[in-house]
Amino acid sequence: MSNVLTDEKQQQVLALGRLGWTLRKIEQATSVRRETASGYLKAAGIAVRGRGRPGVGPPKPAIPPPGVSTDLPPPAAVPRPGRAPSARACEPYRELIVGAIDLGRNAVAIWQDLVEDHGFTARYASVRRFVAKLRGRTARLRRAWSSRRLPARKARSITARGPWSATRARASTAGPGCSC
């Protein structure tokens, strides 16, 4: 019968439980294991504080009561537009934008000018796309032109090193201990 607590220990555990002590504090104060103290408190009808934050109520039910639906109604069929309305927002300002590109202005500066001076209401992204589309032709030409010049640049950089670079390259490829 060594599994049963003495009356004094039982009364001590019950008194601390009625004061609202946690099972850990009861265990520290009385040296009675938490599981044992929990059993005595439940048998006496005293509420045992569970895990988690104190004062938090019981968990919410996982399944809603019958008759209550949390499903969203099906979405209404909305026809998708072919293009965004802002895609053509820059077209009336084409001449201004082309002139600004020729002056070397970037898309941000062009958009700011359109907003401040002409009451432009579309967003910056539409101007950025429009400028990229306009620059696309010139950028492709610029890339083609620079790719033709690439071998000449490379040849210049190779010859610009000087005659000693070939000697150094050979000396560094020789094995260790070679004094060639």
N, C-alpha and C positions, 0 to 999 in steps of 0.2 A: 504494500500500500504506500510505497514511497512516491507514487505519481501524484498523490493528492497534496495540495498545499495546506498548510496549517490554517486554522481559523483566523489567526492574526494577519497572515499574508493575504488571505482572501479578502478580508475587510479592508486592508490597505490598498489592494488593487482596485476594489470596487469604489473606494472613496476617491482615488485619483481619477478613475474613469468618469465618475459623476462630475468632477471638476473640469472635465474636458481635456485632460492630458492626452497626448498622443501615446501610442503603444511604445514607441521608442523611448519616450521620457519615463513611462512607467517601468520599462525594462531597466533603464539606467538607475532609477531610484530604488527599485525593489529587488533587482537581480532575478526577476521572474521573466522567462522568455516571452516574447511578444505573442507567439502563438497560444501559449497557455493563458496569458492575460486576456487575449481576445476571446478565448473560449469561456472563461469565467464571466466576462462582461456581457457576452451574448446570452449566456444562460440566465443572467440576472435581468435581462431586458434593457440593458444600458446600450445606447447607440455608440458604436465604435467608429471613430473617424477613419475614413478610408484614405486611399492614396490621393495625391493631387493637392490642389489649393483648397484651403479651408473656406467654407462659406459658399462654395460653388454647389449648385443644386445637382440633381441627378442628370445623367446624360440625356440628350434628346433622342427620341425614338428614330431608328434608322428607316423605318417604313412609315409613311404618312398614314393617318387613319383612313378607312374606306370612305370613298366619296370625294376625297380631296385629291386633285391632280396637280402635279407640279410640271407637267409637260407644257411646252410652248405650243401655241397654235401653229399650224403649218404656214410657211411664208407665202405671201400672195405672189402670184406670177407677175413679175415686173419685167417688161422688155428691156434688154440691155442696149444701151446706145452703141452705135457703131464706133464713134470716137468721142472723146471727152470734149465738152464745150470749150475748154480752154485751149484745145489743140489749134483751133483757128483764131484764137484771140490775138495773136501777133500779126496775122496777115495784113490787117489795115495799116500797120506800122512798118511794113516791110522796107520801104525806102529809108525811113529813119534808122532802122536797125542796120541795113546794109551800109549806110553812110557812117554809122558809128563803128562798125567792124573795120571799114577801110581806114578809119582814124586810129585803129589799134585798141579800141575800148574793149573791155571784157564784158561778159554777160551780166555781172552784178551791176556794173556802172550803167549799162544800157537799161536794165530793168528799173534802176533808181531814177534815171532820167524820164523814163516813160511814166512812172508813177507820179513823180513830182510835177512834170511839165505838161503831161497830156492826160492825166486822170486814168491811167491804166489800172484795171481792177483785177486782172488775172495774177496768178502767183509767179514767183521767180522761176519755178521749174519749167513753166511753159516757155519763158524767154530763153532759158538755158537750152532746152531742146531745139527751139527754133534757130538759135545761134549755131548750135552744133550742126544742124542740118545744112545751114548756109555755109559754114566753114568746111563741111565735109568735102565739098568739091575741091576747095583750095588746099586742104590738108592732104588729100590723095595726091594732088599734083606735086605738093611739096615733098611728100615721102618718095615719090617716084624720082624726082629730081635729085634728092640727096642720096638715094641708093645708087644712082649712076656715078656719083662722085666719090663713093666710099672707097673703091680700090685705090684711087689716087691719094686720098688722105692716108690710107694705110701705108702706101709705098713711101710717102714723105716721112711718116713717123719712124719707119724702119731705117731709112737712110740717115735720119737726123741723129741717130745714136753715135755715129762715128765709127771709124775703122777698128777701134780697140774692142768693141762689144763682141765681135766674132771670136777673137782670141780668148776673151774671158769665158765665153760660153763653152769653148772646147776645154779649157783648163778645169772648169767646174765639173765636166762630165767624166773626167779621168778618175780612176779608182783611187782608193786611199793608199798613200805611200808612193804614188807615182809623181815624179817631178818633171813631167813632160813640158 
